[in-house]
């Protein structure tokens, strides 16, 4: 990133002293006035089919910087450039990089909620692209947005029209709440029709890569492109620039705490959440599909919100208006539009997710056997998450160096592992608890008696002649490699012999 971009990030401030005008679409002059504001370097919030955008001239460095200032947006978070026709692409996209695949996608989904990433031309300021050599582009499927771009006669850079980190706006009132007095004008066209930001697909890579799921789903893209790489679950380093909006920073977050609970069996999710909020339910809320809400509300007097793509961001804002302290989300299946909804909710929850289908590996210190088992488990297509804990772990210890080497020889790693002591809550939420030894299993059973889900790893794999995985602590690298091989053998048997998807 250039020094100038870093300086912008350090000097983010709110624009003050503006009188934000509200333009009603019944007023024939409103769009023309908004277009003039854009042309002279001002900021206009305008509707699209997805969410309201905060627009500025995409070819004007100073105007684009105003977006970051008004939103308090990190300077390495790129903007999406909005166009009204494909002829506008040649103003800022390297025409040689517009492939046949890109043409097919534009014919199929434009105008619509699909953003494509191309190699950029020099005309796009670095502040718009986040200092990258690529630019994100889409053609919105909203008459007001398209008319604004056509009348302005230039591409418009626009992220969502909200304070950075807040839930995205799906109405002019949401924009006014966040940005009144910080921008020149808001065009009011009522509630948006889609309610989720656009799908983002990177076409600048060797294979098309999905960087943000949306209402143009993975399945829809694969009908045209074949296999599409998933890139939106990748962890980003602090010094790494995101290639698309929404990849790096906390987003969509209300003041209320959000906890996501997921399980392949809805009844498990319902029972867990009801148990968690049985005391003081007035402080809590449940966010779930309409069909599940009665199973909560008939037992508990708590606030409830029916979840869909159209009202997701409205719900997240409503939580704070209703004074909710803690909201539990009954997770949707992550397929189709459910991928996009859950992607936004995970960011709103800032990683606070309880997976009731997960497998819990237990050893002593949580620095060698159980974390190696966790890493090895993930290479098998089980459909279940895995975590690890230690019955005598010190909170925050790192993975043993020999364990890391042993995993590396298997082509695996466990980045950022920090040991954690076993708790009763860990046992309660796990589908199955797999212990390295019979002594570990005895400790687990004493903490949570009669659960019926505690086994030694060897026992669960169907091997009863030797129930313990020997502790490699103090041994050389070869001892750790032998331990990793033993774990791999046992886990492979579990994956082969059991239908793990039904845990």
C-alpha positions as CSV (number, residue, x, y, z in Angstrom):
1,X,0.0,0.0,0.0
2,X,1.3,3.5,-0.8
3,X,2.2,6.0,1.9
4,X,-0.7,8.1,0.8
5,X,-3.2,5.4,1.5
6,X,-1.7,4.7,4.9
7,X,-2.0,8.4,5.7
8,X,-5.6,8.4,4.7
9,X,-6.3,5.5,7.1
10,X,-4.6,7.4,9.9
11,X,-6.5,10.6,9.2
12,X,-10.0,9.3,8.8
13,X,-12.4,11.8,10.1
14,X,-16.1,12.7,9.8
15,X,-17.2,15.4,7.3
16,X,-18.9,18.1,9.3
17,X,-21.0,21.1,8.4
18,X,-23.0,19.6,5.6
19,X,-26.7,19.8,5.3
20,X,-27.8,16.5,3.9
21,X,-30.7,16.9,1.5
22,X,-33.3,14.1,1.1
23,X,-34.3,13.6,-2.5
24,X,-37.7,12.0,-3.0
25,X,-38.0,10.1,-6.2
26,X,-41.3,11.7,-7.0
27,X,-39.4,14.9,-7.6
28,X,-38.2,14.8,-11.2
29,X,-35.3,17.1,-10.4
30,X,-33.8,15.0,-7.6
31,X,-31.7,12.6,-9.8
32,X,-30.4,15.5,-11.9
33,X,-29.4,17.4,-8.7
34,X,-27.7,14.3,-7.4
35,X,-25.8,13.8,-10.7
36,X,-24.6,17.4,-10.5
37,X,-23.4,16.8,-6.9
38,X,-21.5,13.7,-8.1
39,X,-19.9,15.6,-11.0
40,X,-18.6,18.3,-8.8
41,X,-17.0,15.9,-6.4
42,X,-19.7,15.5,-3.8
43,X,-21.3,12.5,-2.0
44,X,-24.7,11.0,-2.7
45,X,-26.4,8.0,-1.1
46,X,-28.5,6.2,-3.7
47,X,-30.6,3.0,-3.8
48,X,-29.6,-0.2,-5.6
49,X,-31.4,-3.5,-5.5
50,X,-28.9,-4.8,-2.9
51,X,-28.3,-2.0,-0.3
52,X,-28.0,1.8,-0.4
53,X,-24.6,2.9,-1.7
54,X,-22.6,6.0,-0.9
55,X,-21.5,7.3,-4.3
56,X,-18.7,9.5,-5.6
57,X,-17.0,10.0,-8.9
58,X,-14.9,6.9,-9.3
59,X,-12.3,8.7,-11.5
60,X,-11.8,11.6,-9.0
61,X,-9.3,10.8,-6.2
62,X,-10.4,13.6,-3.9
63,X,-14.1,12.7,-4.3
64,X,-13.4,9.0,-3.5
65,X,-11.4,10.0,-0.4
66,X,-14.6,11.7,0.8
67,X,-16.3,8.3,1.0
68,X,-13.7,7.0,3.4
69,X,-13.9,10.1,5.5
70,X,-17.7,10.0,5.8
71,X,-17.8,6.3,6.6
72,X,-14.7,6.1,8.8
73,X,-13.6,3.3,6.4
74,X,-10.1,1.7,6.4
75,X,-8.2,3.0,3.4
76,X,-7.1,-0.5,2.2
77,X,-10.8,-1.6,1.9
78,X,-11.5,-1.3,-1.9
79,X,-14.7,0.2,-3.3
80,X,-17.0,-1.2,-6.0
81,X,-17.3,0.9,-9.2
82,X,-20.9,1.1,-10.5
83,X,-21.6,1.5,-14.2
84,X,-24.8,1.8,-16.4
85,X,-23.6,0.0,-19.5
86,X,-20.7,-2.3,-20.5
87,X,-19.2,0.5,-22.7
88,X,-18.1,2.3,-19.6
89,X,-15.8,-0.6,-18.7
90,X,-13.2,0.5,-21.2
91,X,-12.7,3.7,-19.2
92,X,-11.0,1.9,-16.4
93,X,-10.6,-1.8,-17.1
94,X,-7.9,-3.3,-19.2
95,X,-9.9,-4.5,-22.2
96,X,-7.5,-7.4,-22.9
97,X,-8.5,-8.9,-19.6
98,X,-12.2,-9.1,-20.3
99,X,-12.5,-12.8,-21.0
100,X,-15.3,-14.8,-22.7
101,X,-16.3,-16.0,-19.3
102,X,-16.7,-12.4,-18.1
103,X,-18.8,-11.6,-21.1
104,X,-21.1,-14.6,-20.4
105,X,-21.5,-13.6,-16.8
106,X,-22.3,-10.0,-17.8
107,X,-24.9,-11.2,-20.3
108,X,-26.5,-13.5,-17.7
109,X,-26.4,-11.4,-14.5
110,X,-26.0,-7.7,-15.5
111,X,-27.7,-5.6,-14.5
112,X,-27.9,-7.4,-11.2
113,X,-26.2,-8.2,-7.9
114,X,-22.9,-9.6,-9.2
115,X,-19.6,-7.7,-8.9
116,X,-16.7,-8.8,-11.1
117,X,-13.0,-8.1,-10.4
118,X,-10.8,-7.2,-13.3
119,X,-7.3,-5.9,-13.8
120,X,-7.6,-2.1,-13.7
121,X,-6.4,0.6,-16.1
122,X,-4.4,3.6,-14.8
123,X,-7.5,5.9,-14.8
124,X,-8.8,4.4,-11.5
125,X,-7.2,6.1,-8.5
126,X,-5.4,3.9,-6.0
127,X,-7.8,4.9,-3.2
128,X,-10.7,3.3,-5.1
129,X,-8.9,0.0,-5.7
130,X,-7.4,-0.1,-2.2
131,X,-3.9,0.2,-3.7
132,X,-4.3,-3.0,-5.7
133,X,-3.9,-3.6,-9.4
134,X,-7.5,-4.8,-9.7
135,X,-10.9,-3.1,-9.6
136,X,-14.4,-4.4,-8.6
137,X,-17.2,-3.5,-11.0
138,X,-21.0,-4.1,-11.2
139,X,-24.1,-2.8,-13.0
140,X,-26.9,-2.4,-10.5
141,X,-30.4,-3.5,-11.3
142,X,-32.2,-0.4,-10.0
143,X,-33.6,2.3,-12.3
144,X,-32.7,5.1,-9.9
145,X,-29.1,3.9,-9.7
146,X,-28.8,3.4,-13.5
147,X,-30.4,6.8,-14.2
148,X,-28.0,8.5,-11.8
149,X,-24.9,7.0,-13.5
150,X,-26.2,7.8,-17.0
151,X,-27.1,11.4,-16.2
152,X,-23.8,12.0,-14.3
153,X,-22.0,10.4,-17.3
154,X,-19.3,8.7,-15.3
155,X,-18.7,5.6,-13.2
156,X,-19.7,5.9,-9.6
157,X,-17.6,4.3,-6.8
158,X,-19.9,3.2,-3.9
159,X,-19.6,1.1,-0.8
160,X,-22.7,0.6,1.4
161,X,-24.0,3.9,2.8
162,X,-23.4,3.3,6.5
163,X,-20.8,4.0,9.2
164,X,-18.0,1.4,8.7
165,X,-18.7,-1.7,10.7
166,X,-22.4,-1.0,11.2
167,X,-25.2,-3.1,9.5
168,X,-25.7,-2.2,5.9
169,X,-28.6,0.2,5.0
170,X,-31.6,-1.1,3.2
171,X,-33.6,2.1,3.5
172,X,-33.0,5.8,3.3
173,X,-33.8,6.1,7.0
174,X,-30.9,3.7,7.8
175,X,-28.6,6.0,5.8
176,X,-29.9,9.1,7.5
177,X,-29.3,7.5,10.9
178,X,-25.6,6.9,10.1
179,X,-24.6,9.7,7.7
180,X,-26.9,12.7,8.2
181,X,-24.8,15.8,8.1
182,X,-21.8,14.0,6.6
183,X,-22.9,13.7,3.0
184,X,-24.6,16.0,0.5
185,X,-27.7,14.1,-0.5
186,X,-29.8,10.9,0.0
187,X,-32.0,9.6,-2.8
188,X,-34.9,7.9,-1.2
189,X,-36.4,4.9,-3.2
190,X,-37.9,3.0,-0.3
191,X,-36.7,-0.4,0.8
192,X,-34.2,-2.3,-1.3
193,X,-35.5,-5.5,-3.1
194,X,-32.6,-7.9,-2.4
195,X,-31.3,-6.8,1.0
196,X,-27.8,-8.3,0.7
197,X,-24.7,-6.9,-0.9
198,X,-23.7,-8.2,-4.3
199,X,-21.9,-11.4,-4.9
200,X,-18.2,-10.7,-5.7
201,X,-16.3,-12.9,-8.2
202,X,-12.6,-12.4,-8.9
203,X,-11.8,-12.9,-12.6
204,X,-8.2,-11.7,-12.3
205,X,-7.0,-15.0,-11.0
206,X,-6.2,-18.3,-12.8
207,X,-9.6,-19.7,-11.8
208,X,-12.7,-17.7,-10.9
209,X,-12.8,-17.1,-7.1
210,X,-15.8,-16.3,-5.1
211,X,-14.8,-13.6,-2.6
212,X,-18.3,-12.7,-1.2
213,X,-21.4,-14.8,-1.5
214,X,-24.7,-13.2,-2.4
215,X,-28.0,-13.7,-4.2
216,X,-26.1,-14.8,-7.3
217,X,-25.2,-18.0,-5.7
218,X,-22.3,-20.4,-6.1
219,X,-24.6,-22.9,-7.7
220,X,-25.7,-20.3,-10.3
221,X,-22.1,-19.3,-11.1
222,X,-21.0,-23.0,-11.5
223,X,-23.7,-23.6,-14.0
224,X,-21.8,-21.2,-16.3
225,X,-18.2,-21.5,-15.2
226,X,-17.9,-25.0,-13.9
227,X,-15.8,-25.2,-10.7
228,X,-15.5,-22.0,-8.7
229,X,-12.8,-21.5,-6.0
230,X,-14.1,-20.4,-2.6
231,X,-12.1,-17.5,-1.2
232,X,-14.3,-15.8,1.3
233,X,-13.4,-17.9,4.3
234,X,-9.7,-17.2,4.1
235,X,-8.0,-15.6,7.1
236,X,-6.3,-12.3,6.3
237,X,-3.2,-10.9,8.0
238,X,-3.2,-7.4,9.5
239,X,-0.8,-6.1,6.8
240,X,-2.6,-7.9,3.9
241,X,-4.9,-5.8,1.7
242,X,-8.3,-7.3,1.0
243,X,-9.2,-7.8,-2.7
244,X,-12.9,-7.1,-2.1
245,X,-15.1,-5.3,0.4
246,X,-16.1,-7.4,3.4
247,X,-13.1,-9.7,3.5
248,X,-11.0,-8.3,6.3
249,X,-12.8,-6.1,8.7
250,X,-15.6,-6.6,11.2
251,X,-18.9,-5.8,9.5
252,X,-22.6,-5.5,10.1
253,X,-22.2,-5.5,13.9
254,X,-25.0,-4.1,16.2
255,X,-24.2,-3.2,19.8
256,X,-26.0,-6.4,20.9
257,X,-23.8,-9.5,21.3
258,X,-24.5,-12.1,18.5
259,X,-24.0,-15.8,19.1
260,X,-24.6,-18.2,16.2
261,X,-25.6,-21.8,17.0
262,X,-25.4,-24.4,14.3
263,X,-26.2,-28.1,14.0
264,X,-27.4,-30.5,11.3
265,X,-30.3,-31.3,13.5
266,X,-32.6,-28.4,14.3
267,X,-33.8,-29.9,17.5
268,X,-30.3,-29.9,18.9
269,X,-30.0,-26.2,18.1
270,X,-33.3,-25.4,19.7
271,X,-32.7,-27.3,22.8
272,X,-29.2,-25.8,23.3
273,X,-30.5,-22.2,22.8
274,X,-33.5,-22.7,25.1
275,X,-31.2,-24.0,27.8
276,X,-28.8,-21.1,27.4
277,X,-31.6,-18.4,27.8
278,X,-33.9,-20.1,30.3
279,X,-33.0,-17.4,32.9
280,X,-33.7,-13.7,32.3
281,X,-35.1,-14.2,28.8
282,X,-36.1,-10.5,28.5
283,X,-32.4,-9.7,27.9
284,X,-32.2,-12.1,25.0
285,X,-33.6,-12.4,21.5
286,X,-33.8,-15.2,19.0
287,X,-33.2,-14.8,15.2
288,X,-34.4,-17.8,13.2
289,X,-36.5,-18.8,10.2
290,X,-40.2,-18.3,10.7
291,X,-40.9,-22.1,11.0
292,X,-38.6,-22.3,14.0
293,X,-39.7,-19.3,16.0
294,X,-42.8,-21.0,17.7
295,X,-40.5,-23.7,19.1
296,X,-38.7,-20.9,21.1
297,X,-41.5,-18.5,21.9
298,X,-44.0,-21.1,23.2
299,X,-41.5,-21.8,26.1
300,X,-39.8,-18.4,26.6
301,X,-41.1,-14.9,26.6
302,X,-38.4,-13.3,24.5
303,X,-38.0,-11.0,21.5
304,X,-38.0,-12.9,18.2
305,X,-37.1,-12.0,14.6
306,X,-37.9,-13.9,11.5
307,X,-34.8,-14.3,9.4
308,X,-34.6,-13.8,5.6
309,X,-32.2,-12.1,3.2
310,X,-34.5,-9.1,2.7
311,X,-34.7,-8.2,6.4
312,X,-31.4,-9.3,7.8
313,X,-29.8,-5.9,8.1
314,X,-33.1,-4.4,9.3
315,X,-33.1,-7.0,12.1
316,X,-29.5,-6.2,13.1
317,X,-30.4,-2.6,13.5
318,X,-33.7,-3.3,15.2
319,X,-31.8,-5.3,18.0
320,X,-30.3,-2.1,19.3
321,X,-33.5,-0.1,19.0
322,X,-35.2,-2.9,21.0
323,X,-32.6,-2.9,23.7
324,X,-31.5,-6.5,23.1
325,X,-28.4,-7.4,25.1
326,X,-27.7,-10.8,23.5
327,X,-29.2,-12.4,20.4
328,X,-28.9,-16.1,19.5
329,X,-29.0,-17.0,15.8
330,X,-30.5,-20.4,14.8
331,X,-28.1,-20.9,11.8
332,X,-29.4,-21.6,8.3
333,X,-28.0,-24.4,6.1
334,X,-25.1,-23.0,4.2
335,X,-26.3,-23.6,0.6
336,X,-27.8,-21.3,-1.9
337,X,-28.7,-17.9,-0.5
338,X,-28.1,-19.4,3.0
339,X,-24.3,-19.0,2.3
340,X,-24.7,-15.3,1.9
341,X,-26.9,-14.8,4.9
342,X,-24.6,-16.8,7.2
343,X,-21.5,-15.1,5.8
344,X,-23.0,-11.7,7.0
345,X,-24.1,-13.1,10.3
346,X,-20.7,-14.6,11.0
347,X,-19.1,-11.2,10.5
348,X,-21.7,-9.6,12.7
349,X,-21.0,-12.2,15.4
350,X,-17.2,-11.6,15.0
351,X,-16.6,-15.3,15.0
352,X,-18.8,-16.1,18.1
353,X,-20.1,-19.4,16.7
354,X,-21.2,-22.6,18.6
355,X,-21.0,-25.6,16.3
356,X,-22.9,-28.5,17.9
357,X,-21.7,-30.9,15.3
358,X,-18.1,-30.6,16.2
359,X,-15.8,-33.3,17.4
360,X,-13.8,-32.5,20.6
361,X,-10.3,-34.1,20.9
362,X,-8.9,-34.2,24.5
363,X,-5.3,-34.8,25.7
364,X,-3.3,-33.4,28.6
365,X,-1.7,-30.1,27.7
366,X,-3.4,-29.4,24.3
367,X,0.0,-28.8,22.7
368,X,0.7,-32.0,20.8
369,X,-1.7,-35.0,20.5
370,X,-5.1,-33.3,20.5
371,X,-4.2,-30.4,18.2
372,X,-2.4,-32.8,15.8
373,X,-5.7,-34.9,15.8
374,X,-7.7,-31.7,15.2
375,X,-5.5,-30.8,12.1
376,X,-5.6,-34.4,10.8
377,X,-9.4,-34.6,11.2
378,X,-9.8,-31.6,8.9
379,X,-8.2,-33.3,6.0
380,X,-11.0,-35.9,5.8
381,X,-14.4,-34.9,4.4
382,X,-16.4,-35.6,7.5
383,X,-18.8,-32.6,7.4
384,X,-18.0,-31.9,11.0
385,X,-15.8,-29.3,12.6
386,X,-13.1,-30.3,15.2
387,X,-11.6,-28.5,18.2
388,X,-9.1,-29.6,20.8
389,X,-8.6,-29.1,24.6
390,X,-6.4,-30.3,27.4
391,X,-7.4,-31.6,30.9
392,X,-4.4,-29.8,32.3
393,X,-3.7,-27.2,29.6
394,X,-2.3,-23.8,30.3
395,X,-4.4,-21.2,28.5
396,X,-2.5,-19.8,25.5
397,X,0.5,-22.3,25.2
398,X,1.6,-22.7,21.6
399,X,1.8,-25.9,19.5
400,X,4.8,-28.0,20.3
401,X,7.5,-27.4,17.7
402,X,7.9,-31.1,17.0
403,X,4.2,-31.5,16.6
404,X,4.2,-28.7,14.1
405,X,7.1,-30.4,12.2
406,X,5.1,-33.7,12.2
407,X,2.1,-32.0,10.8
408,X,4.2,-30.3,8.2
409,X,5.5,-33.6,6.9
410,X,1.9,-34.6,6.3
411,X,1.2,-31.4,4.4
412,X,-0.9,-30.0,7.3
413,X,-0.7,-27.1,9.7
414,X,-2.6,-25.5,12.6
415,X,-1.8,-21.8,12.4
416,X,-2.3,-19.6,15.5
417,X,-3.1,-22.6,17.8
418,X,-3.3,-21.6,21.4
419,X,-4.0,-24.3,24.1
420,X,-7.2,-24.2,26.1
421,X,-8.2,-26.0,29.2
422,X,-11.2,-28.3,29.0
423,X,-14.5,-27.0,30.3
424,X,-17.9,-28.5,31.0
425,X,-19.3,-26.2,28.3
426,X,-16.9,-27.7,25.7
427,X,-18.2,-31.2,26.6
428,X,-21.8,-30.1,26.6
429,X,-21.8,-28.7,23.1
430,X,-19.7,-31.4,21.4
431,X,-21.3,-34.2,19.4
432,X,-18.6,-36.6,20.4
433,X,-15.6,-36.4,22.7
434,X,-12.5,-38.4,21.6
435,X,-9.8,-38.8,24.2
436,X,-6.2,-39.8,23.7
437,X,-6.3,-42.2,26.7
438,X,-8.6,-44.0,29.1
439,X,-7.4,-41.7,31.9
440,X,-8.5,-38.6,29.9
441,X,-11.9,-40.2,29.3
442,X,-12.3,-40.8,33.0
443,X,-11.7,-37.2,33.7
444,X,-14.1,-36.1,31.1
445,X,-16.8,-38.4,32.4
446,X,-16.3,-37.1,35.9
447,X,-16.8,-33.5,34.7
448,X,-20.0,-34.4,32.7
449,X,-21.4,-37.8,33.8
450,X,-23.6,-40.0,31.7
451,X,-23.3,-38.1,28.5
452,X,-22.9,-41.2,26.4
453,X,-20.6,-39.4,24.0
454,X,-17.1,-39.9,25.5
455,X,-14.7,-42.4,24.0
456,X,-11.0,-43.0,23.6
457,X,-10.0,-42.3,20.0
458,X,-9.0,-45.9,19.5
459,X,-12.3,-47.2,20.9
460,X,-14.3,-45.0,18.6
461,X,-12.3,-46.2,15.6
462,X,-13.2,-49.8,16.6
463,X,-9.8,-50.8,17.9
464,X,-10.0,-52.2,21.4
465,X,-6.6,-54.0,21.8
466,X,-4.8,-50.7,22.6
467,X,-7.0,-47.9,23.9
468,X,-4.4,-45.2,24.4
469,X,-2.5,-42.9,22.0
470,X,0.9,-42.6,23.6
471,X,2.1,-39.2,24.7
472,X,5.1,-38.1,22.6
473,X,6.1,-35.3,25.1
474,X,9.9,-35.2,25.5
475,X,10.5,-37.3,22.4
476,X,12.4,-36.4,19.3
477,X,10.8,-35.5,15.9
478,X,10.5,-39.1,14.9
479,X,8.4,-39.9,18.0
480,X,6.0,-37.1,17.1
481,X,5.8,-38.3,13.5
482,X,5.0,-41.8,14.7
483,X,2.3,-40.3,17.0
484,X,0.8,-38.3,14.1
485,X,0.8,-41.4,11.9
486,X,-1.0,-43.3,14.6
487,X,-3.6,-40.5,14.9
488,X,-4.0,-40.5,11.1
489,X,-4.6,-44.2,11.0
490,X,-7.3,-44.1,13.7
491,X,-9.1,-41.0,12.2
492,X,-9.0,-42.6,8.8
493,X,-10.8,-45.6,10.2
494,X,-13.5,-43.4,11.7
495,X,-14.0,-41.6,8.5
496,X,-14.2,-44.9,6.6
497,X,-16.4,-46.9,9.0
498,X,-18.9,-44.3,10.3
499,X,-21.3,-41.9,8.7
500,X,-19.8,-38.8,10.4
501,X,-22.3,-36.5,8.7
502,X,-24.9,-37.9,11.2
503,X,-23.0,-37.3,14.3
